Amino acid sequence: MDQTAEGRTYTERYQVHDFPHIGIVDPRTGRLLWRKEGWTQANPMTAELFAEMAMDFCSRNSFDRAPQAPRPSGARVPKRPMQQMSEDEQLQAAMRASMGDVVADEDKKEEDGDSDEEIEYIAPDTEESKPAAIKSPPSMSTDLIGMDVGQEPPSGARIQLRMPDGKRVVRKFPGDSLVKIVYAFVA
């Protein structure tokens, strides 16, 4: 956890519960628009997964539009007759209505897809079938400390890191690198 004043402010304001943590904050409003936190070695955050999530986020959010205040869940948009709405408002209303139909259809599919079959579990009779003790894998931190991050490439993903002492470090990583390599660089 970051022990600086900015780090404490961020974790309190955006309710960071687990590390590692990535967040996208709207620079105009200060609102946290997206977050991903707490991935593990078993469920890693790869460069491809991050790129996919970032592209998905960028396709849904644009700085070309004015920032909107978040609506409380369950808030309804006031209804006005279509004749009194502007062209943009009519288009947005139609989009909201069509998205509502899609959500309702998906809910129906989920309800219809439920199976009423019961699952029966049969326990083995012999003691020989007990699994052997599994060795715990080495911790991720010990793997990272000894990992070679390689030389900085002339081109690639440029990442700025804020170190625990407050210094900022800018380094390039190959585009096909795993996020684990960035952790190894910091470790």
C-alpha positions in Angstrom: 0.0 0.0 0.0 1.2 3.5 -0.8 2.1 5.3 2.4 2.2 8.8 0.9 -0.6 11.3 1.4 -1.7 11.0 -2.2 -1.8 7.2 -1.9 -3.9 7.2 1.2 -6.2 9.8 -0.3 -6.7 7.6 -3.4 -7.3 4.4 -1.4 -9.9 6.2 0.8 -11.7 8.1 -2.0 -12.0 5.2 -4.4 -12.3 2.4 -1.7 -9.4 0.3 -2.8 -9.7 -3.1 -1.1 -7.2 -5.3 -2.8 -3.8 -5.0 -4.5 -2.7 -5.0 -7.3 -5.1 -2.3 -8.4 -5.7 -0.4 -11.7 -8.2 2.4 -11.9 -9.3 4.8 -14.6 -10.3 8.2 -13.1 -12.2 10.9 -15.2 -9.8 13.8 -15.0 -12.7 16.3 -15.4 -14.8 15.0 -12.5 -12.5 12.9 -10.4 -15.0 10.0 -10.7 -13.6 6.4 -10.8 -14.9 5.1 -14.1 -13.3 1.6 -14.1 -11.3 -0.6 -11.8 -9.7 -4.0 -11.7 -8.0 -5.2 -8.6 -6.8 -8.3 -6.9 -5.7 -10.6 -9.7 -3.5 -13.5 -8.8 -0.9 -15.8 -10.4 -3.7 -18.3 -11.0 -5.9 -15.6 -12.6 -3.3 -13.2 -14.1 -3.8 -9.9 -15.8 -2.0 -10.3 -19.1 -1.1 -7.6 -21.5 -3.7 -8.9 -24.0 -6.4 -9.0 -21.3 -5.6 -5.4 -20.2 -5.5 -4.2 -23.8 -8.9 -5.8 -24.4 -10.4 -4.2 -21.3 -8.9 -0.8 -22.2 -10.3 -1.0 -25.7 -13.7 -2.0 -24.4 -13.6 0.9 -21.9 -12.6 3.4 -24.6 -15.3 2.3 -26.9 -17.9 2.9 -24.2 -16.5 6.1 -22.8 -15.4 9.2 -24.7 -14.0 12.5 -23.6 -15.8 14.1 -26.6 -19.0 14.1 -24.6 -19.7 16.2 -21.5 -19.2 14.3 -18.2 -22.4 12.9 -16.7 -23.1 12.7 -13.0 -23.7 9.1 -11.9 -27.4 8.2 -11.5 -28.4 6.4 -8.4 -29.4 2.8 -9.2 -33.1 2.6 -9.9 -33.3 6.2 -10.9 -35.8 6.7 -13.8 -35.4 9.2 -16.6 -38.4 11.5 -16.5 -40.8 10.7 -19.4 -41.9 13.4 -21.8 -43.9 13.1 -24.9 -41.8 12.2 -28.0 -43.0 15.4 -29.7 -41.4 17.6 -27.0 -38.0 15.9 -27.2 -35.1 17.0 -29.3 -33.8 14.7 -31.9 -30.8 13.7 -29.7 -33.2 13.0 -26.8 -35.4 10.8 -29.0 -32.4 8.9 -30.2 -31.2 8.3 -26.6 -34.6 7.2 -25.5 -34.8 4.7 -28.3 -31.4 3.4 -27.4 -32.4 3.0 -23.8 -35.6 1.3 -24.7 -33.8 -1.2 -27.0 -31.1 -1.9 -24.4 -33.9 -2.5 -21.9 -35.4 -5.1 -24.3 -32.0 -6.8 -24.7 -31.6 -7.1 -20.9 -35.1 -8.4 -20.5 -34.5 -11.0 -23.2 -31.2 -12.1 -21.6 -33.0 -12.5 -18.2 -35.7 -14.7 -19.9 -33.0 -16.9 -21.5 -31.2 -17.3 -18.1 -34.5 -18.3 -16.5 -35.4 -20.7 -19.3 -32.0 -22.2 -19.3 -32.1 -23.4 -15.7 -32.1 -27.1 -15.3 -34.2 -28.9 -12.8 -32.0 -32.0 -12.8 -30.3 -33.0 -9.6 -26.7 -33.7 -9.3 -25.7 -36.9 -7.5 -22.3 -37.2 -5.9 -20.9 -40.7 -5.3 -18.1 -40.9 -2.7 -15.3 -43.4 -3.4 -15.3 -46.5 -1.1 -11.6 -47.0 -0.8 -9.0 -45.1 1.2 -6.5 -45.5 -1.7 -8.4 -42.9 -3.7 -7.5 -40.0 -1.3 -5.3 -37.4 -3.1 -1.7 -37.0 -2.0 -0.7 -33.8 -0.2 -0.1 -31.0 -2.7 3.0 -28.9 -2.4 2.2 -25.3 -2.2 3.6 -23.3 -5.1 6.3 -20.8 -4.4 5.0 -17.4 -3.6 4.8 -14.9 -6.4 7.1 -12.4 -4.7 10.0 -14.9 -4.6 9.5 -15.6 -8.3 9.5 -11.9 -9.2 12.6 -11.0 -7.3 14.8 -13.4 -9.3 13.1 -12.8 -12.7 15.1 -11.2 -15.5 13.2 -8.3 -17.1 15.6 -7.9 -20.0 16.8 -4.8 -21.6 14.6 -1.8 -22.4 13.5 -2.1 -26.1 13.6 0.8 -28.5 9.8 0.6 -29.0 6.9 -0.9 -27.1 4.5 -0.1 -24.3 5.7 2.9 -22.4 4.7 2.7 -18.7 5.2 5.3 -16.0 5.5 3.8 -12.5 5.2 5.7 -9.2 7.6 4.0 -6.8 6.9 3.8 -3.0 9.4 6.6 -2.3 7.4 8.9 -4.6 9.8 8.9 -7.6 8.4 8.3 -11.0 10.2 5.9 -13.4 9.4 5.6 -17.1 10.3 2.4 -18.9 9.4 0.7 -22.1 8.4 -3.0 -22.2 7.9 -5.3 -25.3 4.2 -5.4 -26.4 4.0 -9.1 -25.8 5.2 -8.9 -22.2 3.1 -10.2 -19.3 2.2 -7.8 -16.5 4.3 -10.1 -14.3 7.4 -8.6 -16.0 6.4 -5.1 -14.8 6.1 -6.4 -11.3 9.5 -8.0 -11.6 10.9 -4.7 -12.7 9.4 -2.9 -9.7 10.5 -5.7 -7.3 
